[in-house]
């Protein structure tokens, strides 16, 4: 029994180590760099004494670079090894992080392609009106999963109409005409800047930035941003406009 428990514990530690490997390697690298710097500082007084002793032994006023290295390298060797190992840890952590980001980007792309194909097929089979009805029902379900009364509502100076942003699952107050005007302004910027992050839209809407908003955005190659807004009632019959996008923001590694 104890053996199974230890084996299970060991596997759990291994899974956590693999999951957090980039952060662990980067942390070890940074710590190692500090350790190397401290070790070098601590080794310097002895190195200076070694230099003075060697100058007395050779009866010279100054050692050559080669002679200096010969009498001091042993004291600095631990710091050199620690620094080199730390640099390797940082590089490996960065590479692991880059590979995982590439895998996430690929997964996002495949999911987007599959979803786009599915939406097009649904629209073709049931027609645009039925497809819109399906999307409205989905948005209603999304709203039901984020109860209005138990959620924080972001108050903005843009209006008093209640909105739910499906990407961040946040309620906020604004005005439909102001929201459409913001989208028009964002689209004009998109044409000139080529890329707009989700956080930039949140900023214009008066919402705080999110980690998701930093990673996702729209590229001009995907077309202009189009809203998909449906009206629903919250659990206490408060009118709410659910804000979605016909072409959602995508993961972009640039």
Beta strands, then each sheet from edge to edge (+ up, - down):
strand 1: 153-155
strand 2: 161-165
strand 3: 170-174
strand 4: 195-197
strand 5: 216-219
strand 6: 227-233
strand 7: 239-245
strand 8: 250-251
sheet 1: 1+ 3+ 2- 7- 6+
sheet 2: 4+ 5- 8+
end
